[in-house]
Amino acid sequence: MDVHDLGFEHISMTPEQEQDLAETIWKQDNVELTTVGVDVGSSTSHLMFSKVHLQRLAEGLSSRFVVVNRQVLWRSPILLTPYRPDYTIDADELKEFFGNAYKEAELTPEDIDTGAVILTGEALKRNNARAIADLFAEESGKFVCASAGHNLEALMAANGSGAVKLSGQDHKTILNIDIGGGTIKLGLCHGGRLLATSAFAVGGRLIAFDEDGKMTRIEGPAEQVAEDVGVKLELGEVLSKEDRKKIVSRMVDVIVSYATRKPDDDLCKALLLTENLPTTPAIDGITFSGGVSEYVYRREEEDRGDLGRSIAHDLRHALADKRIPETVYDPGHGIRATVVGASQFTVQVSGNTIFLSEKEKLPVRNVPVASLDIDLSGDFTSEDVSTKIGEAMKRLDMVEGEDRVAIAFRWGGDPLHARLYALADGICKGLPKTVADPELPVVIMMDGDAGRTVGNILVKELNVTGEVISVDNVQLRDFDFVDIGEFMPDTQVVPLIIKSLLFTSPGQE
């Protein structure tokens, strides 16, 4: 039977209207973003543009979008981070470099939907950080900015290099050694998780040379190594081949000591910047990342006017001689391991059992997330919660009471008052300065249904007088930044935009 026989009016559509309808339907479940990731470090700076395709999860009418594809549009060359004579970073030269990158990629700032700026090493120092932040001030609403200290940089390098993912294969234990210009960051990975991080002050650009071989930059740790081997360093002087070899050889000794988790001599201890790695579990394999890794893996041979190539040369010999006995893997993301390819948007809405003490202060934007590694489905104490908050803050190089932070966790078990009180009390103990500061909000994100109850306990029983934002039915993780939108009274929810630092993976080149 034809539809006309039933008395329905037939409406025909033009090909253009059909195309418009198809696009409208597609946009309901798909989002495409043009992104930029910028890495400004002590030694090098670079950026890359990507196109990210996100798709709505099909099950359960979910409001959550996930990345299904990413295409790298353009990678910048590696720039030696420019310095002025006073050792501050030359923000003007960086601005020109970024401007040229947009032109070569045939993009404009208006084309960019979102991005991430990662500052490491010297870029974190107060004067440098302010000048670099000014470069992106006009686009601050689009960008997330992560200031990566030693632990966070190690965390990012281990993820960005592919070491964490590699460790998930056959439950290997992988040690990622990220060799930068001023520091080496260690990331111990097992079963697809990062177990521990550490850092020490050895790097390829602790001494820099001009075209005539004269020393133009001498950092404090280089002087410590030089003194240990009886060499005197002076700006403007040429470092002899013999003295250079002594310094490089001693630096590699330190690297070997830390890679084998036996940093016992006085110089190793003097150069340590964080806590040591644990001595267990046994390591199955080694990966390298950072600028010097390009020489280790022989992807780069050109001398950059520093010690990087020499360190890699001696390190390869140490590997060949089995001074570092484990198998070496190449995940393929050396110098670009900490470059964030995108800030990925994930759209969620909260549950409707949330607590907002001051709705009028919303929205808040770009709040970094610290995810707690704790099981709240069984027995726990407030001290357990506060300890895990401290560990998370340390892992992400956040300073409690100085940095805004969203504490995220999975809630489980019975919603008994005693259990929820212990949770809220642990949050207060873990964030004592934040709780006492009326200018800093206490932001809590959980995937259970207890947001309103925890918020009430914080305000009415534990007497938190500042702003409290307790949001439930949301899943977050480290490397996320969250925007919390204005309260929607009709549905009693708040819209959330989660921006995740998205790392390059093999096959996404």
N, C-alpha and C positions, 0 to 999 in steps of 0.2 A: 504494500500500500504506500502510495506517495504521500508525503506530508501535506501536500495541497489538498488531498482528499479529506483530511481531518479539519479543514477550515483554518489552518494556521497561515498567517501572512508570511511569505518568504522574503527575507531581506538579504539581498546580495551585497557582498563587500568587494571593494576594489582591491587589487594587489597591494596598494599602498596602505589601505586600512588594515588588511590582514597582517602586513609587516609591523605596523604600529601596535596592533593587539599582541602579536607574538613578543615584541620587545617589552611591552608593559608587563606581560606575564613573567618573562624572564627576569626582569628587574626586581620582582617580588622576592626572588630567592637567590639572586646573584648580585655581588658587588665587585666592581673593578676599581682598584686604586693605583695611582702612580705615586711611587714612594722614593725617598732618598735616604741613604744612610751615610753618616759622616763620622770619621774617626780622626781625632786630633790627638797625637801622642807626643812623647818627648822627642822621638827621632823622626817619625814619619807621619804624614797626614794623607788621607785619601777618601774617596767617596764613590758611591755607586747608585745608579737609578734602577728601579725595578717596576714591573707591572705585576700586581698581585690580584688574583681572582679568588674571592671568598664566596662560599655557597652555604645556604641555610641547611642545617641538619634536617633530614627528612622525617626522622621519627618524632612522634609526639607533638607535632606542630611547634617545634622548638623555635625559640627566638635567637638561638646561638648560631653564628656563622663561623666556618672554619676555612682555612686556606686549602684550596684544591690545586692551585697551580701558581707558580711564580716564574716570571721571565726577566732575566737581567737585561736591561735596555742598554746600559753603558757603564763602563768602569773607568775611573780616572787613572792616570799614571800615578805612581808613588812619588809624593813630594817630600823632600827632606824638610821637616818642620822648620820654618824660618825663624831666626832669632835676631834680636837687636843686640848691640854691644853690651847692654846691661843684663843679658841673659833672659830677658822677657821675650815672649813669642811675638813676632811681627804680625799683628792682626791685619794690617793693611795688605801685606803680601798674601796672607791667607784669603782675604776677601777677593783679591784679584784672581787667585787660583780657583776659588769656588765659582766666581762669575764666568771665567773661561770654561769651566766644566759644564755649566748650563748651556753655554753657546755651542760647545762641541757636541753635546747630547741633543741639541736642537729642542731644548725645553726652556721654559721660563718658570720663575717661582710660582706664578699663578697656575701652572700645570700640575703642581705637586699637591697631592691630597694630604699626605702625612709624611713624617720622617723622624729620624732619631739622630741625635748628636751625642757621641761618646767622647768624653774627655778623660785622658789618662796621663799619668806621670806629671811632667812640668805643666801641662795644660790645666792641671787642677789647682795650681798655686793662685792665690787670690787675684793678683793683678791680671794674670793670664786668663783666668776663668771669666772675669768680668768683661774683658775685651772681646773674648770669643763669643760670649753670650750676646753681646751687642750686635754681632754679625747676624744673628738670627732673631733679634728682638721683634722685628716687624712680623715675623711668622711664628711667634711664640705659641699661638693657639694650635698650630699644626704640629709642632715638634715636641717630642719628649726628649729630655736631656738627662743622661746618666753619667754621673761623676764616678768613675771607676777607680777606687783605691786598689791596694794590692790584692785583697781577697776577691773582690768583685771582678777585677781584671783577669785573675786566674780562672774564675768561674766562667767568664765569657769566653776566654781563650779555649778552655777545655770543651765547651759546647760548640763554639764556632769552628774549631779545627776538625771536628768530627770524632774526637777522642771519646766523648761520652757515648755517642751512638755506637762506636766501634766496641766499647766495653759491654754493650748490651748483646753482642753476638757471642753465643756460647758462654755467657757470663765470665768474660775475661776481666782481669784487672789491668788497666792501662794507666801509665803515668804520662801525662802531657807536660812537656817542658817548653814553655813559651819564652823565647829569648828575644827581648826587646833592646832598646837603646840604653836604658839605664838599669833595668831590673830583669830578673828571671822569675817567672811565676810557675809554680808547680800545681798541677791538678791531678789528684788520685781518683780514678774512676773505676766503678765496678758495677756490672749488671745494668748498665744504662743510667747510673746515678753517679753524681759527684760526691765522693766520701769526704775529701779534705783538700785544703789548699795551703800553700805556703809561698813565700817569696824571699829572695835575697838579692843584694845589690851587686850584681855582675851584669854587664851589658855591652853591646857592641859599640856604643857611642859615648862611653865614659871618657874617651879621649878622641878628639877630632883633629884632623890635619888639613892644612891648605895644600895647594898644588905643589908647593916646594917641600912638602913633608914636615913643615913646622907645626907645632901643636897650637891650635887655636882654642881648644876647650879641654879643660881638665876637671873632672868631677871628683868630689871627695872620696868615693869608694875606690877610684883609680889610684888615688894617692895612697890609700891604705894598702892596696895590693902592691904598688911600687915599693913602698917602705918595707913590706914584708920580704921582698926579694932584693933589697938593697939598691934600688934605682931611684934617682932624683928626677922629678918632672918639673919643667919650667915652661911657661907659656912663651911662644916665639922661638923655642929651641927645637932642633930636630931630634927625634927619638931614634937611637941607633938600632940596627937590626937585631943585635944581640940583646939589648935591653927590651925591645918590643917582644922578642921571643920569650924572655923571662916572665914578663907581665902576662902575656897570653897563656903561656903554659900554666902559670899559677891560677889564673882564672878558670881554666879548664879543670884543674885539680879540684877546685871548689865545686864546679858543676858536677863532676863525677861523684864527689862526696855526697852531695845532696840527692843525686839521682839514685845512688845506692843506699840512701837513708843512713849514712854514717858521717855526718858533718861534725867531726869531733875536735878538729884543731882550732886554735884561737882565731885565725883569720876567718874561718867559716862562721864561727859564732859572732864575730864582730860585724859581718856583713848580713846577718840574718835580720829580716824586716818584720817577720810575723812569727807565729809558733811553727815548730818543726812538724813535718808530716808524721803520722803514726807509722810504726815499723811493720804493721800488718794491715791488710793481707799481702801475701807474696805477689810481686809484679809479674805479669805475663808478657807485657809488651810496652814499648816506648813510642810516643809520637812527639814531633816537634812542631812548634808554631812560632809566630813572630818573624821579624825581619831577618834575623840571622838564620832561621830555618831554611830560607831560600838558598843559602849557600850549602847548608847541610845536605839538602836534597838535590843539589847541583842544578837548580832552576835559575840560578843567578851566579855570575862570575865577575861582574864589574866591581871594582873597588870603589866604595862610597866615601873614602876619606876618613875611615875610622877603623876600629879593630874587628868589625863584624866578620869579614872574610877570613881573617887569621884565626879567630876563635873557632869558626866552623871547620877550618882545615885541621886544627889540632883535635877538635871534637870527633871528627870522622876517624882519625887515627885511634883515639881512645875507644871508639866503637869497634873498629877493626881488631884491636888488641883485646877485646872483651873486658875492658875495665868497666864498661857498662854491659853486662852479659845478656840482657834481654833482647828479644827480636824487635827491630825497628820497623814501624808501619808508617806509611805516608797517606794520610787521609786526603791530602790534596789542597788544604786551605792554610798555607803557611802565613805569610805576612798579612793576609786579609782575614785571619781567624777572628779578630775582634771587630771587624767591620760589620755593622748591622745593616742588612740589606733592606730592611723595611721596618716600619712600625705598623704592625698588623692591627686593623680594627676588628674587634669582636663586639657585636651588639647583643646586649642582654637586658632583661628587666629584672628587678628585684622581686622577691616574694612580697606578699602583702602583710606579713607579720614583722614589719621593720620598725625601728625606733629612730626618730629624728628629734633631737632636743631643740634645735633651732632651724626650722624649715626655711626661714627667710634667708639664711646664709648660703643656701644652695643656689647655683651649682658650684662645685669645686672641680678643679681640673688637674690632670697629670699628677695624681698621688701615687708614688711608687708602692708596690706591694711586697710585703715580706710574708712568705708562706711558712707556716709552722709545721715542722716534721714531728707530729705528735698524734698518737691514737687516743681520741677522746670517747671511744665507744665503750671502754672499760673503766677501771679504776684509775684515777689521777688526782694529783694535789695541785693547789695553787702554785706551789714552788715548781712543779713540773712545767706548768704553763709559762711562768716567768722565765725559767731557764731556757726554754725553747724560743721565746721571744728574743732573749739576749743572743742566742746562737744565730738566729735569722738575721738580726741587725748586724752582727759582726760579719756574717757571710757576705752581706751586701754592702759592707762598708758604710752603713748608716750610723749616725750619731744620735742616740736617743735624746730627745728634748731639743734638738736642732733641726732635724729633718722631719717633714710630714711623712707619715707612713700609714698604709692600710694593712692591718694584721689579718691574714687570711688563714682559714683552717677548715677541716672537715669535722662537723659535729655529728656525733652518733650516740646511741644508748638512750636510756630513759631520761626524760626531761624533768628530773627531780630538782627541787629547789637547791638542795645541798650541792649537787653536781654543777648546776649553773652558777651558783654563788662562788664555788671554787674557781670556775672558769673566769668569771668577772674579776674576782680578787687577784687571780694570777695576771690578768691583763693590767690591773693597776700596779702590781708589784713590778711587772716587766717594763712598764712605761711610766715611771714615777715622775719624771720631769715633764713629759707630755701632759699627764693628768693634771699637774699643778700649773700649767701654762694656759691662760685663757685664750691665747692667740693660736694655739695648736689644737686642731680637732682630734678626738679619739675616734679613729675610723676602724670598724670591725666588719669583716666580710666572711660569711660562713655559707656552707651549702646545705645546712639543715633549716629547721623552721623556728629557731629560738632567738631570732634577732630582737624582737620586741622585749622579751623577758630579760635577756642579758642587758639591754639598754636601760630598762627600768631598774635593775639591780645596781648598775653603775651609778645612776643618778640618785635614786631614792634611798638606797641602802648603803652605798659606798661613798656617797656625797661628792661625786665628780661634778664640779661646777662649770666646767668648760663645755664646749660643743661636743656632743656624742652622736655619731652616725653609726648605727648598727643595722647592717643589711644582710638579709638571708637569701637562700636559694640562688647563690651565685658561686661559680667555680673560678678560682684565680690561682696563679702560680708566680714564682719568682720570674723576673723580667717583664712582668705586667705593670702597666700604669693605668689608673682608673679615673674616668670622668664620671661624676655623679650628678645627674641632671636634677631639675626642679621637681618637687613633689607633685604627683598627679592625684588630686583628691578623689576623682571619680573611681579610680581603680586602686587607690591606696598603695601605689608603687612608685619607684623612681626609675627612670631609664639610666642604663649604664653603658658606657663605651669603654671597652677594655682594649688597650693598645699594648701589644706584645712585641718584644724585640724578636725579630724573625731572622734566624741565622741561615746562611747558605748551607745547603746540603748537596752531596754528590747527586748529579743528575739535574740540578737546578741551574746549571751554568747558562 
